[in-house]
Amino acid sequence: MTNITVSLPDELAQEAQSAGLLRPDAIERLLREAMKKRQIDQLFTTMDKLVQVKPALTEAEIDAEIAAARADRARRR
């Protein structure tokens, strides 16, 4: 178990304490939710970047490569 110390403005700390958000289970839940949101945000950022990348092969070239691989596999059988 790791212990951490957090400095917060007094008003925020009092509000969070009153709302039960400074309990270890509440902090754990908040951190897990934030980490999950961050992972989802990173996924969408990566997807946006991938959309910008032009494929190295055209669809016809991909189909030709698949057909050639299947033909090669059939010949070896």
C-alpha positions in Angstrom: 0.0 0.0 0.0 1.3 3.4 -0.9 0.6 6.5 1.2 0.4 9.9 -0.5 0.1 13.5 0.7 -2.0 15.9 -1.3 -2.1 19.7 -0.9 -5.5 21.2 -1.6 -7.0 24.7 -1.1 -8.8 24.6 2.3 -12.3 25.2 0.8 -11.9 22.4 -1.7 -10.6 20.1 1.0 -13.5 20.9 3.3 -16.0 20.3 0.5 -14.4 17.1 -0.6 -14.3 15.9 3.0 -18.0 16.7 3.5 -18.8 14.9 0.3 -16.9 11.8 1.5 -14.4 12.1 -1.4 -11.3 12.0 0.8 -11.9 8.4 2.0 -9.4 5.9 0.5 -12.1 4.0 -1.3 -13.5 7.2 -2.9 -10.1 8.4 -3.9 -9.3 5.0 -5.4 -12.6 5.0 -7.4 -11.9 8.6 -8.6 -8.4 7.7 -9.7 -9.5 4.5 -11.5 -12.2 6.4 -13.3 -9.8 9.1 -14.3 -7.3 6.6 -15.6 -10.0 4.8 -17.6 -11.1 8.1 -19.2 -7.4 8.9 -20.0 -7.0 5.6 -21.7 -10.1 6.1 -23.8 -9.0 9.6 -24.7 -5.6 8.2 -25.8 -7.3 5.6 -27.9 -9.4 8.1 -29.7 -6.3 10.4 -30.2 -4.5 7.4 -31.7 -7.5 6.6 -33.9 -7.6 10.1 -35.2 -3.9 9.9 -36.1 -4.4 6.6 -37.9 -7.1 8.1 -40.0 -4.6 10.6 -41.3 -2.1 7.9 -42.4 -2.4 6.8 -46.0 -2.2 3.1 -46.5 1.0 1.8 -48.0 -1.0 -0.5 -50.4 -4.2 0.1 -52.3 -7.1 -2.2 -51.7 -6.5 -3.9 -55.0 -2.8 -4.5 -54.1 -3.9 -6.0 -50.7 -6.4 -8.3 -52.5 -3.6 -9.3 -54.9 -1.2 -10.1 -52.0 -3.9 -12.2 -50.3 -4.7 -14.1 -53.5 -0.9 -14.8 -54.1 -0.5 -16.0 -50.5 -3.5 -18.3 -50.8 -2.3 -19.6 -54.2 1.2 -20.3 -52.7 -0.4 -22.1 -49.7 -2.5 -24.2 -52.1 0.5 -25.2 -54.2 2.4 -26.3 -51.1 -0.4 -28.7 -50.1 
